[in-house]
């Protein structure tokens, strides 16, 4: 009944179907929770990063997913080992959902750490080619296909209050899809991160929502606040 995650190394269509279904799950959870999310941003006085993390976890817990008794590790806010059921197959999945919160002026990117993705970052920095391998495996313990989704809360600060503008959700490709989404330094979905290598800071990179959307429109979705309706961008 269950397919092996190793079979996805060359089955890109099925792998993308898994990631699209997972993105739909996260988008639906946050869409259902958007009014509460707006209230929390306005009322809470915690750091916006902590607020975003809480909202993501609460939204997904409220919707609910299937569960497998397997502990997952990593610097990601929401981690869940689960079964993913598709009309044509089922598979074990390690679902990782991380939250970012930045002022609306920075809505076009999300800053990532190498522990949060399995792709190789291929890009130019200071006119030199860079290749940095993500530390998240494509498959965990030879059993769980990894899927990483990033939630970006775009807000403004007005009169001392944080006002949520909208929510961007992006599905980052699994490393098996490297040659489609980041085959070369010239053809990349990444831009330079906010790290200072000369100061010994850990490598970070920014995912460009625009570049990812140019590769596959469905991979980046945007949720407006009430009363605007949501329309899936295919």
C-alpha positions as a LaTeX table, in Angstrom:
\begin{tabular}{lrrr}
\hline
Residue & $x$ (\AA) & $y$ (\AA) & $z$ (\AA) \\
\hline
Unk1 & 0.00 & 0.00 & 0.00 \\
Unk2 & 2.76 & 2.46 & 0.92 \\
Unk3 & 5.22 & 3.51 & $-1.77$ \\
Unk4 & 8.89 & 3.79 & $-0.94$ \\
Unk5 & 10.26 & 7.35 & $-0.73$ \\
Unk6 & 13.31 & 6.11 & $-2.65$ \\
Unk7 & 11.05 & 5.61 & $-5.66$ \\
Unk8 & 10.66 & 9.40 & $-5.84$ \\
Unk9 & 14.27 & 10.00 & $-6.84$ \\
Unk10 & 13.23 & 9.76 & $-10.48$ \\
Unk11 & 9.46 & 10.22 & $-10.16$ \\
Unk12 & 9.31 & 14.00 & $-10.14$ \\
Unk13 & 5.63 & 14.22 & $-11.06$ \\
Unk14 & 4.61 & 12.18 & $-8.03$ \\
Unk15 & 6.98 & 14.08 & $-5.74$ \\
Unk16 & 5.54 & 17.40 & $-6.87$ \\
Unk17 & 2.03 & 16.05 & $-6.27$ \\
Unk18 & 3.06 & 15.28 & $-2.67$ \\
Unk19 & 4.41 & 18.77 & $-2.15$ \\
Unk20 & 1.37 & 20.41 & $-3.73$ \\
Unk21 & $-1.02$ & 18.43 & $-1.53$ \\
Unk22 & 1.04 & 19.37 & 1.54 \\
Unk23 & 0.98 & 23.04 & 0.59 \\
Unk24 & $-2.80$ & 22.88 & 0.21 \\
Unk25 & $-3.03$ & 21.50 & 3.74 \\
Unk26 & $-1.01$ & 24.35 & 5.24 \\
Unk27 & $-2.79$ & 27.01 & 3.18 \\
Unk28 & $-6.20$ & 25.71 & 4.25 \\
Unk29 & $-5.19$ & 25.63 & 7.91 \\
Unk30 & $-3.98$ & 29.22 & 7.84 \\
Unk31 & $-6.90$ & 30.45 & 5.77 \\
Unk32 & $-9.32$ & 29.02 & 8.32 \\
Unk33 & $-7.29$ & 30.65 & 11.11 \\
Unk34 & $-6.62$ & 34.02 & 9.47 \\
Unk35 & $-9.06$ & 36.10 & 11.53 \\
Unk36 & $-7.62$ & 34.72 & 14.77 \\
Unk37 & $-4.11$ & 35.29 & 13.43 \\
Unk38 & $-4.91$ & 38.95 & 12.77 \\
Unk39 & $-6.24$ & 39.39 & 16.31 \\
Unk40 & $-3.21$ & 37.66 & 17.85 \\
Unk41 & $-0.79$ & 39.90 & 15.98 \\
Unk42 & $-2.59$ & 43.01 & 17.22 \\
Unk43 & $-3.00$ & 41.93 & 20.84 \\
Unk44 & 0.16 & 39.97 & 21.64 \\
Unk45 & 3.28 & 41.79 & 22.78 \\
Unk46 & 5.73 & 38.91 & 22.16 \\
Unk47 & 8.39 & 39.00 & 19.48 \\
Unk48 & 6.77 & 38.72 & 16.06 \\
Unk49 & 8.81 & 35.60 & 15.28 \\
Unk50 & 7.34 & 33.88 & 18.34 \\
Unk51 & 3.84 & 35.05 & 17.44 \\
Unk52 & 4.18 & 33.61 & 13.93 \\
Unk53 & 5.45 & 30.29 & 15.28 \\
Unk54 & 2.49 & 30.03 & 17.69 \\
Unk55 & $-0.05$ & 30.87 & 14.99 \\
Unk56 & 1.31 & 28.26 & 12.58 \\
Unk57 & 1.32 & 25.53 & 15.21 \\
Unk58 & $-2.16$ & 26.40 & 16.48 \\
Unk59 & $-3.63$ & 26.55 & 12.96 \\
Unk60 & $-2.23$ & 23.16 & 11.97 \\
Unk61 & $-3.15$ & 21.54 & 15.29 \\
Unk62 & $-6.71$ & 22.82 & 14.92 \\
Unk63 & $-7.03$ & 21.36 & 11.43 \\
Unk64 & $-5.30$ & 18.12 & 12.41 \\
Unk65 & $-3.24$ & 15.63 & 10.39 \\
Unk66 & $-2.58$ & 11.91 & 10.50 \\
Unk67 & 0.22 & 10.98 & 12.90 \\
Unk68 & 3.05 & 8.46 & 13.06 \\
Unk69 & 4.87 & 7.87 & 16.33 \\
Unk70 & 8.26 & 9.12 & 15.13 \\
Unk71 & 10.21 & 11.98 & 16.67 \\
Unk72 & 11.65 & 14.48 & 14.20 \\
Unk73 & 14.57 & 16.79 & 14.87 \\
Unk74 & 15.59 & 20.11 & 13.37 \\
Unk75 & 15.41 & 23.89 & 13.74 \\
Unk76 & 11.90 & 24.13 & 12.34 \\
Unk77 & 8.80 & 25.32 & 14.19 \\
Unk78 & 6.34 & 22.58 & 13.29 \\
Unk79 & 7.48 & 18.99 & 12.70 \\
Unk80 & 5.15 & 16.06 & 12.10 \\
Unk81 & 5.71 & 12.50 & 10.93 \\
Unk82 & 2.52 & 11.49 & 9.16 \\
Unk83 & 0.87 & 9.47 & 6.44 \\
Unk84 & 0.06 & 11.33 & 3.25 \\
Unk85 & $-2.85$ & 9.80 & 1.35 \\
Unk86 & $-3.24$ & 10.48 & $-2.37$ \\
Unk87 & $-5.92$ & 8.91 & $-4.61$ \\
Unk88 & $-3.21$ & 6.86 & $-6.36$ \\
Unk89 & $-0.78$ & 6.13 & $-3.51$ \\
Unk90 & 0.15 & 6.65 & 0.13 \\
Unk91 & 3.52 & 7.48 & 1.66 \\
Unk92 & 5.20 & 8.29 & 4.96 \\
Unk93 & 6.16 & 11.94 & 5.19 \\
Unk94 & 8.22 & 14.17 & 7.47 \\
Unk95 & 6.35 & 17.46 & 7.23 \\
Unk96 & 8.32 & 20.54 & 8.29 \\
Unk97 & 6.64 & 23.96 & 8.47 \\
Unk98 & 8.67 & 26.99 & 9.50 \\
Unk99 & 7.40 & 30.47 & 10.28 \\
Unk100 & 8.86 & 33.86 & 9.44 \\
Unk101 & 7.56 & 37.30 & 10.36 \\
Unk102 & 8.89 & 40.47 & 8.76 \\
Unk103 & 7.63 & 43.93 & 7.98 \\
Unk104 & 5.65 & 44.07 & 4.75 \\
Unk105 & 8.49 & 45.86 & 2.96 \\
Unk106 & 10.40 & 42.56 & 2.95 \\
Unk107 & 7.51 & 40.43 & 1.71 \\
Unk108 & 9.37 & 39.10 & $-1.35$ \\
Unk109 & 11.79 & 36.72 & 0.39 \\
Unk110 & 12.23 & 34.34 & 3.30 \\
Unk111 & 15.57 & 33.82 & 5.05 \\
Unk112 & 16.54 & 30.15 & 5.43 \\
Unk113 & 19.18 & 28.23 & 7.35 \\
Unk114 & 20.91 & 25.20 & 5.84 \\
Unk115 & 19.24 & 22.97 & 8.46 \\
Unk116 & 15.86 & 23.79 & 6.89 \\
Unk117 & 16.26 & 22.43 & 3.36 \\
Unk118 & 17.73 & 19.56 & 1.34 \\
Unk119 & 18.59 & 21.42 & $-1.87$ \\
Unk120 & 22.09 & 22.49 & $-2.79$ \\
Unk121 & 22.19 & 26.29 & $-2.89$ \\
Unk122 & 23.81 & 27.25 & $-6.18$ \\
Unk123 & 24.26 & 30.97 & $-6.66$ \\
Unk124 & 26.74 & 33.81 & $-7.12$ \\
Unk125 & 28.09 & 35.77 & $-4.16$ \\
Unk126 & 30.53 & 38.60 & $-4.75$ \\
Unk127 & 30.78 & 37.41 & $-8.37$ \\
Unk128 & 31.89 & 33.95 & $-7.29$ \\
Unk129 & 29.98 & 30.71 & $-7.69$ \\
Unk130 & 28.80 & 29.22 & $-4.40$ \\
Unk131 & 27.51 & 25.73 & $-3.69$ \\
Unk132 & 26.25 & 24.95 & $-0.19$ \\
Unk133 & 24.50 & 21.68 & 0.62 \\
Unk134 & 21.37 & 21.85 & 2.75 \\
Unk135 & 21.59 & 19.74 & 5.90 \\
Unk136 & 18.07 & 18.33 & 5.82 \\
Unk137 & 18.06 & 14.91 & 4.14 \\
Unk138 & 15.72 & 14.21 & 1.22 \\
Unk139 & 14.58 & 11.08 & 3.06 \\
Unk140 & 14.69 & 10.55 & 6.83 \\
Unk141 & 15.66 & 7.11 & 8.16 \\
Unk142 & 15.03 & 5.62 & 4.72 \\
Unk143 & 11.29 & 5.85 & 5.44 \\
Unk144 & 9.98 & 9.44 & 5.38 \\
Unk145 & 10.07 & 11.79 & 2.41 \\
Unk146 & 10.84 & 15.29 & 3.67 \\
Unk147 & 8.63 & 18.22 & 2.73 \\
Unk148 & 9.41 & 21.77 & 3.83 \\
Unk149 & 6.93 & 24.64 & 3.75 \\
Unk150 & 7.59 & 28.21 & 4.83 \\
Unk151 & 4.95 & 30.58 & 6.19 \\
Unk152 & 5.73 & 34.29 & 5.99 \\
Unk153 & 3.67 & 36.73 & 8.07 \\
Unk154 & 3.89 & 40.18 & 6.50 \\
Unk155 & 3.03 & 42.94 & 8.97 \\
Unk156 & 3.36 & 46.67 & 9.64 \\
Unk157 & 3.96 & 48.38 & 12.96 \\
Unk158 & 1.60 & 51.32 & 13.48 \\
Unk159 & 1.24 & 53.25 & 16.74 \\
Unk160 & 3.20 & 50.56 & 18.55 \\
Unk161 & 0.95 & 47.72 & 17.34 \\
Unk162 & 1.75 & 44.93 & 14.93 \\
Unk163 & $-0.83$ & 44.82 & 12.14 \\
Unk164 & $-0.88$ & 41.69 & 9.99 \\
Unk165 & $-1.19$ & 42.50 & 6.27 \\
Unk166 & $-1.22$ & 39.10 & 4.60 \\
Unk167 & 0.38 & 35.65 & 4.72 \\
Unk168 & 2.65 & 34.10 & 2.11 \\
Unk169 & 3.08 & 30.31 & 2.05 \\
Unk170 & 5.74 & 28.64 & $-0.07$ \\
Unk171 & 6.61 & 25.00 & $-0.72$ \\
Unk172 & 10.36 & 24.57 & $-1.03$ \\
Unk173 & 11.33 & 21.75 & $-3.42$ \\
Unk174 & 12.85 & 18.55 & $-2.05$ \\
Unk175 & 16.49 & 18.05 & $-3.02$ \\
Unk176 & 15.48 & 15.37 & $-5.54$ \\
Unk177 & 14.11 & 18.25 & $-7.64$ \\
Unk178 & 17.46 & 20.07 & $-7.72$ \\
Unk179 & 17.87 & 20.04 & $-11.51$ \\
Unk180 & 14.46 & 21.60 & $-12.01$ \\
Unk181 & 14.63 & 24.44 & $-9.49$ \\
Unk182 & 18.33 & 25.26 & $-9.01$ \\
Unk183 & 20.46 & 23.47 & $-11.62$ \\
Unk184 & 23.15 & 26.17 & $-11.83$ \\
Unk185 & 24.31 & 29.34 & $-10.11$ \\
Unk186 & 22.75 & 31.30 & $-12.97$ \\
Unk187 & 19.45 & 29.44 & $-12.76$ \\
Unk188 & 18.46 & 29.70 & $-9.10$ \\
Unk189 & 15.53 & 30.41 & $-6.81$ \\
Unk190 & 17.85 & 31.92 & $-4.18$ \\
Unk191 & 19.43 & 35.30 & $-3.51$ \\
Unk192 & 22.19 & 36.15 & $-1.05$ \\
Unk193 & 21.28 & 35.82 & 2.62 \\
Unk194 & 21.76 & 38.22 & 5.48 \\
Unk195 & 24.92 & 36.67 & 6.86 \\
Unk196 & 28.45 & 38.02 & 7.18 \\
Unk197 & 30.79 & 35.15 & 6.35 \\
Unk198 & 33.80 & 37.32 & 7.18 \\
Unk199 & 32.48 & 37.60 & 10.75 \\
Unk200 & 32.00 & 33.87 & 11.08 \\
Unk201 & 28.22 & 33.97 & 10.82 \\
Unk202 & 26.47 & 30.78 & 9.76 \\
Unk203 & 25.50 & 30.58 & 6.09 \\
Unk204 & 21.99 & 31.77 & 5.37 \\
Unk205 & 20.20 & 32.27 & 2.09 \\
Unk206 & 17.03 & 34.01 & 1.00 \\
Unk207 & 14.37 & 32.21 & $-0.96$ \\
Unk208 & 12.97 & 34.49 & $-3.66$ \\
Unk209 & 9.23 & 34.01 & $-3.91$ \\
Unk210 & 9.25 & 35.63 & $-7.36$ \\
Unk211 & 11.88 & 33.25 & $-8.73$ \\
Unk212 & 10.19 & 30.20 & $-7.21$ \\
Unk213 & 6.84 & 31.29 & $-8.63$ \\
Unk214 & 8.37 & 31.67 & $-12.08$ \\
Unk215 & 9.37 & 28.01 & $-11.87$ \\
Unk216 & 5.97 & 26.82 & $-10.61$ \\
Unk217 & 3.18 & 29.28 & $-9.81$ \\
Unk218 & 1.43 & 26.95 & $-7.38$ \\
Unk219 & 4.46 & 26.80 & $-5.06$ \\
Unk220 & 3.81 & 30.31 & $-3.68$ \\
Unk221 & 0.35 & 31.22 & $-2.38$ \\
Unk222 & $-0.83$ & 34.40 & $-0.68$ \\
Unk223 & $-3.66$ & 34.73 & 1.85 \\
Unk224 & $-5.32$ & 38.11 & 2.21 \\
Unk225 & $-7.19$ & 38.98 & 5.37 \\
Unk226 & $-10.95$ & 39.09 & 5.80 \\
Unk227 & $-13.12$ & 39.89 & 3.88 \\
Unk228 & $-10.97$ & 39.03 & 0.83 \\
Unk229 & $-11.44$ & 35.54 & $-0.56$ \\
Unk230 & $-8.58$ & 33.20 & $-1.32$ \\
Unk231 & $-7.94$ & 31.94 & $-4.85$ \\
Unk232 & $-5.42$ & 29.17 & $-5.41$ \\
Unk233 & $-2.78$ & 30.37 & $-7.89$ \\
Unk234 & $-2.09$ & 27.54 & $-10.32$ \\
\hline
\end{tabular}
